[in-house]
Amino acid sequence: MSSATLPAARPGDPGDRTPLHTWFLNFLQRELAAYPGRVSLVTRMVLGATLTMLIIMTFHLPGGALGGYFALIVSRESLRNTVQQIWLTIAFFCLATVYTLAGIAIFVDSPITHFFWVIGSFYLIFFVMGTARNYGLAAGFSFLIATAIPIWDRAGDVNLKVALTLYTLLSVIVGVGCTLFVEYVYRAFHPVDPILLGVADRLQVAGETLQAIADVRLPSKPVQSRLLQYAMVGPSSLRRQFIRAGITAEIRARVSAVIAISGRVVELCATALATESSGRVPTQHDAERLRSVGGALLEQAAEVRALQAVEEVGQSQVPGWKGSGTRSAYLPILPELERSVGLLGDIANSFGVPLEEQEITYSGVEAARQKVAALATMLGAHPSKILAADAFTNREHLVFALRGCLAATMCYLIYNGIDWPGINTSVATCIITALGTIGSSRQKQLLRVAGAVVGGFVISLPAQVFLLPLMDSITAFTIFFVVVSGIAAWFATSSPRLSYFGLQIALAFYLVNLQEPTFQTSLSVARDRVVGVLLGLLMMWLVFDQIAAPLATVRMGDLLRGNLDQLAEFALTINQVARDASGKPEENSALARFRQLRDKINDSFSQTNAQADAVVFEFGPRRVQRLWERERMEAMQPSMRSIFLLEIALFESDQLPGALIGQRDAASTAAVAQFLGQAHDALCHVAALPVPGTADEDAVLTHKAEAAVLQLQEGHTWLEKTVDPKHETLRSLSASLVFSIHALLRAATTRRTA
């Protein structure tokens, strides 16, 4: 078997061979460059935080740091979802307040029972964060308990402690209220959903790039800059905004796939741009194909831009595309690019079936609304569901809660054991850090430490010495606050490679300057709080990154194999769901399993994306090899997401009167399940290859892996013969999976022989 050739690193990629300082400057330049909607988002974030600060300072509200912080992090993907997010945040902050006061009233008199109540509360916090389906629930419930525990550990008046606990709740209500006010004003003038705007702009720059390449010229400098920035940042910023939305599982899965495919299209166009820069000229046939694909992307961008909210995806007519699929000597990725553009239209339009054909009992906008409501009811995907379907059965949730509880308990024991109550911010830091710890990586801890140092020691301490003594009015402090919040918000709107740095700058700065409604004159306060942040980060690093923490590449492979296995079971489960006379599914164990698998697969996709971001920041002698494997595994994600959506489409086919997606076919779903099972087995054999062994063991493993991939290829061929001809999309997806797994096999073989 021929060995794989490792691709050259793209400009700005941490795996390239350029000097470190040059790479770092290029990295910052692309991460901090403006993109459509960034200035608007940062402005709204800063306005919300500044209004919160003014109210806190004016009315002298203690515990204001969380209010300012929540004004930055509250979801802003759409006005409806922002309102829902805010109400959930307030509701669960209130629930946490009741829980805290009730627990204190029962256990505060006994040090032993109080200690075990604290430990139990830590476990409950991390369990909620690991299983909650909504970010507002986890944040609202967890943050107040984390900040209230240090208050009740102090000796002093009970009435004062109750008041401080309630003031913390009030400051958060003020923060989210100011955010809601800013969003209402903004949406009155800008109704377009920022997620759709981001997808549309990515498609726009990709289409303009391809048409320029077809004309044997480079695109304009602004287009090149945006394309390279999107290629490096990826679709993670869009996913981060979208993942907090409380919408139905069917819409969430479809929009997630659209986001993933738009990111893949951008990466492929960046590769095509590098080919154009090399001086090679496309043939006339390839130029026509590139021009056609570019035109389709521009039409798709215009259609997406015309939508008002993500809920409308699937109710529009996004143009599809069907290329020749033939190989191209000029641009080998051209068939994959054509396939990705075609998938984008298929997914957005329920695999190419117009809405009026899917639902003949309604018409117009009302038909769309009725369809979404019906799907939400049938699939059990109502956004009011609080915890994940596998909250009490998935072992990973238990492990996550135990790890988080251990980190917070270690911080609690340290600051109480050495009698240094000023560093109690370490516990809150564990909570804040853990909001992104499922699937997190070492680089996030590094960014958090750097952000805490910058926000606390670099900004807050010098400001207390040189700036705050000169400020004699709230106006001067407001200007200073806006500047620091603007810097933090700009970093926070970068990709996950840098966003946590900005959030930690804001958190450290607010803990020093906004926790009490007055200017801090004591340097010890800033020192203690920043040291507490660093202690919390250290404990989280020890517990989550050092105790049995696998490489992100290994974890990413595990998630992919697990998802293939679940997708295979998902296909078979579709045939096991019983239906009543009207064609609707009946409540039984098969339907419950269908819903559980759907949620697990969605979560696994999100975790795989998080691990892909982590691989870039892992170093070692085989770093370039791991980056290559990451690229191939990432290439599998859009195909797997699309197969997942196709399976849901097959399930929906008997759900609605007049639906013409196609009747369920037991042979089709069985073929899908068998093929996915073969893909899972092939990946398991490929994963075994990197383990060192004797020459004979190497030969046996390599032979098994090659045989597994060959069987996978035969499964793809059999799938073409057995699945109904109307499922052309499924066949192209299976071919993409075969190609990606074969590339992984070649990469693993190269790693063993290197």
Stockholm file with secondary structure:
# STOCKHOLM 1.0

chainA/1-754         MSSATLPAARPGDPGDRTPLHTWFLNFLQRELAAYPGRVSLVTRMVLGATLTMLIIMTFHLPGGALGGYFALIVSRESLRNTVQQIWLTIAFFCLATVYTLAGIAIFVDSPITHFFWVIGSFYLIFFVMGTARNYGLAAGFSFLIATAIPIWDRAGDVNLKVALTLYTLLSVIVGVGCTLFVEYVYRAFHPVDPILLGVADRLQVAGETLQAIADVRLPSKPVQSRLLQYAMVGPSSLRRQFIRAGITAEIRARVSAVIAISGRVVELCATALATESSGRVPTQHDAERLRSVGGALLEQAAEVRALQAVEEVGQSQVPGWKGSGTRSAYLPILPELERSVGLLGDIANSFGVPLEEQEITYSGVEAARQKVAALATMLGAHPSKILAADAFTNREHLVFALRGCLAATMCYLIYNGIDWPGINTSVATCIITALGTIGSSRQKQLLRVAGAVVGGFVISLPAQVFLLPLMDSITAFTIFFVVVSGIAAWFATSSPRLSYFGLQIALAFYLVNLQEPTFQTSLSVARDRVVGVLLGLLMMWLVFDQIAAPLATVRMGDLLRGNLDQLAEFALTINQVARDASGKPEENSALARFRQLRDKINDSFSQTNAQADAVVFEFGPRRVQRLWERERMEAMQPSMRSIFLLEIALFESDQLPGALIGQRDAASTAAVAQFLGQAHDALCHVAALPVPGTADEDAVLTHKAEAAVLQLQEGHTWLEKTVDPKHETLRSLSASLVFSIHALLRAATTRRTA
#=GR chainA/1-754 SS CCCCCCCCCCTTCTTSCSCHHHHHHHHHHHHHSCCTTHHHHHHHHHHHHHHHHHHHHHHTCSCCHHHHHHHHHSCCSCHHHHHHHHHHHHHHHHHHHHHHHHHHHHHTTCHHHHHHHHHHHHHHHHHHHHHBSSHHHHHHHHHHHHHHHHHHHSCSCHHHHHHHHHHHHHHHHHHHHHHHHHHHHHHHHCCSCHHHHHHHHHHHHHHHHHHHHHTTSCCCHHHHHHHHHHHHHTTHHHHHHHTTCCCCHHHHHHHHHHHHHHHHHHHHHHHHHHHHHTTCCCCHHHHHHHHHHHHHHHHHHHHHHHCSSGGGTTSSCCCCCCCCCCCCSSCTTHHHHHHHHHHHHHHHTTTTCCHHHHCCSSCHHHHHHHHHHHHHHHTTCCTTCCBCTTTTTCHHHHHHHHHHHHHHHHHHHHHHHTTCGGGTHHHHHHHHHHTTTTTCCHHHHHHHHHHHHIIIIIIIHHIIIIIGGGCCSHHHHHHHHHHHHHHHHHHHTSCTTTHHHHHHHHHHHHHHHTSSSSCCCCHHHHHHHHHHHHHHHHHHIIIIIISSCCCHHHHHHHHHHHHHHHHHHHHHHHHHCCBCTTSCBCSSHHHHHHHHHHHHHHHHHHHHHHHHHHHTTCCSTTHHHHHHHHHHHHHHHHHHHHHHHHHHHHHHTTTSTTCCSCCCCHHHHHHHHHHHHHHHHHHHHHHHTTSCCCHHHHHHHHHHHHHHHHHHHHHHHHHHHHSCTTCHHHHHHHHHHHHHHHHHHHHHHHHHHC
#=GC SS_cons         CCCCCCCCCCTTCTTSCSCHHHHHHHHHHHHHSCCTTHHHHHHHHHHHHHHHHHHHHHHTCSCCHHHHHHHHHSCCSCHHHHHHHHHHHHHHHHHHHHHHHHHHHHHTTCHHHHHHHHHHHHHHHHHHHHHBSSHHHHHHHHHHHHHHHHHHHSCSCHHHHHHHHHHHHHHHHHHHHHHHHHHHHHHHHCCSCHHHHHHHHHHHHHHHHHHHHHTTSCCCHHHHHHHHHHHHHTTHHHHHHHTTCCCCHHHHHHHHHHHHHHHHHHHHHHHHHHHHHTTCCCCHHHHHHHHHHHHHHHHHHHHHHHCSSGGGTTSSCCCCCCCCCCCCSSCTTHHHHHHHHHHHHHHHTTTTCCHHHHCCSSCHHHHHHHHHHHHHHHTTCCTTCCBCTTTTTCHHHHHHHHHHHHHHHHHHHHHHHTTCGGGTHHHHHHHHHHTTTTTCCHHHHHHHHHHHHIIIIIIIHHIIIIIGGGCCSHHHHHHHHHHHHHHHHHHHTSCTTTHHHHHHHHHHHHHHHTSSSSCCCCHHHHHHHHHHHHHHHHHHIIIIIISSCCCHHHHHHHHHHHHHHHHHHHHHHHHHCCBCTTSCBCSSHHHHHHHHHHHHHHHHHHHHHHHHHHHTTCCSTTHHHHHHHHHHHHHHHHHHHHHHHHHHHHHHTTTSTTCCSCCCCHHHHHHHHHHHHHHHHHHHHHHHTTSCCCHHHHHHHHHHHHHHHHHHHHHHHHHHHHSCTTCHHHHHHHHHHHHHHHHHHHHHHHHHHC
//
